[in-house]
Amino acid sequence: MSTPACKACVGTWPDRSHLIADCELTRAYLHDDQFFPGWTVLVLKRHATELFHLSRDERSRLMEEVSGVAALLAQKWQAVKINYELLGNQLPHIHWHLIPRLPQDPAPLEPVWRIAHEPVRLAPDALASEIDRLRKIWPFHPNQSPVNL
């Protein structure tokens, strides 16, 4: 079920040109701000605002997707840590921000939201190239959960 006022449900967020992969329960998008390289957003395909709105099986499968994608991002960017953010106060639709924190991180002890920076928006060619590189190493297909990376 979708909600007409929800940007994620109507497809106006995230930008479709940032789509990396269609997973089982989510879609993975490269975040529009790449100040933190590899910042990815996993958006639940159906409308729900809270984890407790999901069945036990959905929650379990969702966490497997989140974990699998995080492992892929950690490997690709050689991250020292992955930050996981599930907030929803600005966009009440379940979506995870997965943010690789790299050795050269400008403020490794701060959450990304508190680091003042100019957003880094990739040029269209660079964006398409990065997404293509991610798709080539993406270890699962649309109907297969990314549990065995």
N, C-alpha and C positions, 0 to 999 in steps of 0.2 A: 504494500500500500504506500502511495506517495502522498505528500502533503503539498498542495499547490503553492503555498507561501515559502516552502523550503527550497533554497537555492541549490542544494545538493540533489533534491528530488526532481526539480525541473531542468537540471543540467546546465545551470549558469555558473556553477562553481563545483569543482575546479575547472579551469579552462580545458576543454577537450583536447586541445593540441598538446597538452602535457601528459596525456595518457601513456602509461608504460605498459600496463597489463590488466586484463580482466581476470580476476581471480575467482574463486568459488563464491565467496560471500561479499567480497569487496572489489573495488577497482583501485589500482595503484597509479598515482600521478606524481610527477616531479613537481615539487613546490615551485611557485613562481619566483620566490626569493632564494637564490642559491649562494647567498653570503656564506652559509654553512653548506658546503658541497654535499650533494646527495640527499638533502632534505626531501623527504617523500611523504605523501599523504595517502593513507588508505581510507577509502570512503565506503561505508556500508551501502550495498546496493538497494536495500529497502529502508524505509523510514523507521527509525527508532531513535529515541533520545538518551536512553539509559541502558547500561548493560543488563539490568534486571528486567528489561522489556524483552530480552532474548531468551529463548529456551536454553536449557542447560547444554544441549547439544550444539546449538548455534554459538553460544559463548565459547565453548571448547574449540570448535572449528575456527572461530574468529581469532582466538589467541594463537592457534597453530599458524594461521596466516600471518598475523602480526610478527610472531617469532621467526617464521621462515623468511619473511621479507627483511626483517632486521638483520638476520644472519647474512643475507645476501649483500645488504648495504655495508655491513661491517667488513666483510671480506673485500668488496670492490674498493672501498675507500680506506682500507686498513685503519679503521676507527679504533680509538682507545676505549670508547664507550658509545653506546647508542642511548639517546634520550627518547623516552616514550611519553607522549602527551595525548591525553584524551580529556578535553576540557568541555567544549560544547556550550559555553555561555554566550559566545558570539554567534555561533551557528549550531542550533540545537538539532543536530543529526550526528549519529555516531561516526566519528572519523578520528583516526590516529595520525599524529605527526610523529614520524620516525626520523630522528636527526642524528646522523653520524657526527661524533665529536672527534676531531682529528688531533694528531700530535701538535700541530701548529695553531691550535684553537686560540683565538685572541683573549678568551676569558673562560678557561676550563671549569671554573667553580661556579659560574653563573648560569642560570637558565637562559636560553636563547632570547626569550622575550625581553630580558633586561639589558641586552647588549645593544647600545645605540649604534646604528650603522645605516648606511645607504643601502637599500635593497639592490641585490645583484640580479639583474634580469638578463638571461642569456638571449643573445641575438637569435632570430628564428633558425638560422642554419646551425648554430652551436646547440640550440635546444634540440632540434631534430637529430643531430648527430649523437648527443648524449643519450637521448631516449632510445635511439637505434642500438647504441652500445649496451644499454641495460637490457633491451629485449633479447639481444643475442646471448646474454649470459643468464637470462631468466630461466630457472630450472623447472618450471611447471607450466601447464597449459590451463586454459580457462576453466575446465571442470576438474582440475586436480589441485588439491591443497599443497602448499609449499612446505611440507613437514620434513622432508628428507633432503636437506641441502648438503 
